[in-house]
Amino acid sequence: MTATTNSTIAAPTPTLNATDAATYASWFACLAEPMRVRLLHIIATRTAPISVGDLAAATDIRQPTVSHHLRKLAEAGFVTLTRRGTSTLVAINPACCTGLPHAADAVMGLLTARPCCPTDLPADVTVRAMRSADFDAARRIYAEGIATRAATFETDVPDATVLDAKWLPGHRWVAEVDGEISGWAALTAVSDRSCYSGVAETSVYVAASARGRGVGKALLHRQVTEADAAGLWTLQAVIFPENKTSLALHHSAGFRTVGVRERIARLDGVWRDTVLLERRADD
């Protein structure tokens, strides 16, 4: 997971272009009719195509009216209509399942332009590759993050040997301010299956004494740019929803919110939610 950083985050520049805005407006206009929302819900929750007649029966609406609304949904790209004999079968357009939530996130400002990052990096923060001699400092900073109860489900700092085995070689970084290690970032593989070899989870921790100086921003910038250069295609982050600074930091680096995992695990006996974010590298 990702620690609180308290970095100063610049307000994001609006990124919704006119073409996307027009597309999303047409989708929302189509769904301004409650009956279409009901029909779309019925279609989306079925595992197989449904006939127009069955939809009319399910909604207690005349079949010609249902057909009219289905044509509008098809024009917007939400559903597909397939003739089979004398019947028309209706199915959800798979692209709708991701396109519609993406549109809502884009309009609400939860997405940022890719591929990367803010350019206003602090001049007094140096980020370099982590060395074995840095593990004591990294563990100390990790302990400070654990103590906040806003960074991770961990309650004890893992041993250096555990961290060394866990973190991906070539994707471990430390930040220095005035010659002192003030933060670290590392990637962890999400799976040992080869199909997920380009997917990793990011962790960013900043020392309590260095928060608010842009250390987290500098670390995350180095981490994602180096991950892109190395061919990793997806980075994910798991953050407590109360950690607004870390959420904003990751959004500024091109991460998008995938969703909230409700009551995913207990910390100190209390159920906690987490926000799952991911960043897809440019193809």
C-alpha positions in Angstrom: 0.0 0.0 0.0 1.0 3.6 -0.2 1.8 5.9 2.6 0.6 9.4 3.4 3.0 11.8 1.7 1.5 15.3 2.3 3.2 16.5 -0.9 1.9 19.7 -2.4 -0.3 18.7 -5.4 -0.8 21.2 -8.2 -4.4 21.5 -9.4 -4.8 19.4 -12.5 -5.3 21.0 -15.8 -8.7 20.1 -17.4 -8.1 17.3 -19.9 -11.6 16.5 -21.3 -11.5 17.4 -25.0 -14.5 18.5 -27.1 -14.8 15.2 -28.9 -15.0 13.2 -25.7 -17.3 15.7 -24.1 -19.7 15.4 -27.0 -19.6 11.6 -26.9 -20.3 11.4 -23.2 -23.1 14.0 -23.5 -24.8 11.8 -26.1 -24.5 8.8 -23.8 -25.9 10.7 -20.8 -28.7 12.1 -22.9 -29.7 8.7 -24.0 -30.0 7.6 -20.4 -32.0 10.6 -19.4 -35.1 8.5 -20.0 -35.7 6.3 -16.9 -37.2 3.4 -19.0 -33.9 3.1 -20.9 -32.0 2.9 -17.7 -34.3 0.1 -16.5 -34.0 -1.8 -19.8 -30.2 -1.4 -19.8 -30.0 -2.7 -16.3 -32.1 -5.8 -17.2 -29.9 -6.5 -20.3 -26.6 -5.9 -18.5 -27.5 -8.3 -15.6 -28.4 -11.2 -17.8 -25.9 -13.8 -18.9 -27.5 -14.4 -22.3 -29.3 -12.2 -24.9 -32.9 -11.5 -24.2 -35.8 -11.1 -26.7 -37.7 -7.9 -27.1 -40.9 -9.7 -26.1 -39.3 -10.9 -22.8 -38.2 -7.3 -22.1 -41.7 -6.1 -22.7 -43.0 -8.7 -20.3 -40.4 -7.9 -17.7 -41.2 -4.2 -17.7 -44.9 -4.4 -18.4 -44.6 -2.0 -21.3 -45.9 -2.4 -24.9 -43.5 -4.1 -27.2 -43.4 -1.1 -29.8 -42.4 1.2 -26.9 -39.6 -1.2 -25.8 -38.4 -1.4 -29.4 -38.2 2.3 -29.6 -36.1 2.6 -26.5 -33.9 -0.3 -27.6 -33.1 1.5 -30.9 -32.0 4.5 -29.0 -29.8 2.4 -26.7 -28.3 0.7 -29.8 -27.6 4.0 -31.5 -25.7 5.1 -28.4 -23.7 1.9 -28.5 -25.0 0.4 -25.2 -26.6 -2.7 -26.7 -26.6 -4.9 -29.8 -29.7 -6.0 -31.7 -29.6 -9.3 -33.6 -32.4 -10.7 -35.7 -33.0 -14.4 -35.2 -36.0 -15.6 -37.2 -39.0 -13.4 -36.3 -37.4 -12.3 -33.0 -34.9 -9.6 -32.1 -32.3 -10.6 -29.4 -30.8 -7.9 -27.3 -27.4 -8.1 -25.6 -25.1 -5.7 -23.8 -22.3 -4.2 -25.8 -19.2 -5.3 -23.8 -17.5 -2.0 -24.4 -20.3 -0.3 -22.5 -19.2 -2.1 -19.3 -16.0 -0.1 -19.2 -16.8 2.9 -21.3 -19.7 4.2 -19.2 -17.8 4.1 -15.9 -14.8 5.6 -17.6 -17.0 8.5 -18.9 -18.3 9.2 -15.4 -14.8 9.2 -14.0 -13.5 11.5 -16.7 -16.4 14.0 -16.3 -15.9 14.0 -12.5 -12.1 14.7 -12.9 -11.0 11.4 -11.5 -8.8 10.7 -14.5 -5.7 12.6 -15.7 -4.0 12.7 -19.0 -1.5 10.0 -19.7 1.3 9.0 -19.9 2.6 10.6 -16.8 3.2 13.1 -14.4 3.5 16.6 -13.0 6.6 18.5 -14.2 7.0 20.8 -11.2 9.4 18.4 -9.3 11.2 19.8 -6.3 14.8 20.9 -7.2 16.1 20.0 -3.7 15.0 16.3 -3.9 17.3 13.7 -5.5 16.0 10.3 -6.4 18.4 7.4 -6.9 18.4 3.6 -6.9 18.1 2.0 -3.5 21.2 0.2 -2.2 21.4 -2.5 0.4 22.9 0.0 2.8 19.6 2.0 2.6 17.3 -0.7 4.0 17.7 0.5 7.6 16.5 4.0 6.6 13.7 2.6 4.5 12.5 0.4 7.3 12.5 3.4 9.7 10.4 5.4 7.3 8.2 2.4 6.8 7.6 2.3 10.5 6.5 5.9 10.6 4.0 5.1 7.9 2.7 2.1 9.8 2.3 4.2 12.9 -0.2 6.6 11.1 -2.6 3.7 10.5 -3.4 5.4 7.2 -0.9 3.7 5.0 -0.9 0.0 5.2 -2.5 -3.1 6.9 1.0 -4.0 8.1 1.4 -3.6 11.9 5.1 -4.5 12.1 8.0 -3.6 9.8 9.1 -6.6 7.7 12.7 -7.7 7.9 15.1 -6.4 5.3 15.4 -9.9 3.9 11.7 -10.1 3.4 11.6 -6.7 1.7 14.6 -7.6 -0.5 12.8 -10.7 -1.7 9.5 -8.9 -2.2 10.6 -5.8 -4.1 11.4 -6.0 -7.8 15.1 -5.5 -8.6 15.6 -2.3 -10.6 12.4 -0.7 -9.3 13.5 0.4 -5.8 14.2 4.1 -5.2 15.2 6.4 -2.4 14.8 10.1 -2.2 17.4 12.3 -0.5 17.0 15.8 0.9 20.2 17.5 2.1 22.0 14.2 1.9 19.4 12.4 4.1 17.2 9.6 2.9 13.7 11.1 3.2 11.5 8.5 1.4 11.4 5.4 -0.7 9.4 3.8 -3.4 9.3 0.2 -4.6 7.3 -2.1 -6.9 6.1 -5.6 -6.0 4.9 -8.1 -8.5 1.2 -8.8 -8.3 1.5 -12.4 -9.5 4.1 -15.0 -10.4 2.2 -16.0 -13.5 3.9 -15.0 -16.7 0.8 -13.3 -18.2 1.0 -10.7 -15.4 4.8 -10.1 -15.7 4.2 -6.5 -16.6 1.9 -5.7 -13.7 3.2 -4.5 -10.4 1.9 -2.7 -7.2 3.5 0.5 -6.1 4.4 1.6 -2.6 5.6 5.2 -1.7 6.6 6.2 1.8 7.9 9.6 2.9 9.6 10.4 6.2 7.5 12.4 8.7 10.1 15.1 8.8 10.1 15.5 5.0 6.4 15.6 4.2 5.1 18.5 2.3 8.3 19.0 0.3 7.4 17.1 -2.8 9.3 14.0 -1.9 6.4 11.7 -2.8 6.0 13.4 -6.1 9.6 13.0 -7.1 9.6 9.4 -6.1 6.4 8.5 -7.9 7.6 10.3 -11.0 10.9 8.3 -11.1 9.0 5.1 -10.4 6.5 5.4 -13.2 8.9 6.7 -15.8 11.3 3.9 -15.1 8.5 1.3 -15.1 7.4 2.6 -18.5 11.0 2.4 -19.8 11.3 -1.2 -18.5 8.2 -2.3 -20.3 5.8 -2.7 -17.4 2.4 -2.1 -18.7 0.2 -1.6 -15.6 1.0 -0.3 -12.1 -1.6 -0.5 -9.4 -1.9 1.2 -6.0 -4.0 0.3 -3.0 -4.8 3.3 -0.8 -7.0 3.9 2.2 -9.8 6.3 1.1 -9.0 8.6 4.1 -5.5 9.2 2.6 -6.6 12.0 0.3 -3.1 13.3 -0.3 -1.9 10.0 -1.6 -4.9 9.6 -3.8 -4.3 13.0 -5.4 -0.6 12.2 -5.9 -1.4 9.1 -7.8 -4.1 10.7 -9.9 -1.5 13.4 -10.8 0.8 10.6 -12.1 -1.9 9.1 -14.5 -3.5 6.6 -12.1 -7.3 6.1 -12.4 -9.6 4.9 -9.7 -10.8 1.4 -10.5 -13.1 1.2 -7.4 -13.5 0.8 -3.7 -13.0 -2.5 -2.1 -15.4 -2.4 0.9 -14.4 -4.0 4.2 -11.5 -5.8 2.5 -9.5 -6.4 5.7 -9.2 -5.6 9.4 -6.6 -3.2 10.9 -6.5 -3.3 14.7 -9.7 -5.2 14.6 -11.6 -2.7 12.5 -12.8 -3.3 9.0 -11.3 -0.9 6.5 -12.0 -0.1 2.9 -9.3 0.5 0.2 -9.3 2.3 -3.1 -7.8 0.4 -6.0 -6.1 2.6 -8.6 -4.2 1.6 -11.7 -2.0 3.2 -14.4 -1.7 1.8 -17.9 1.4 2.7 -19.8 1.0 4.0 -23.3 1.2 1.2 -25.9 
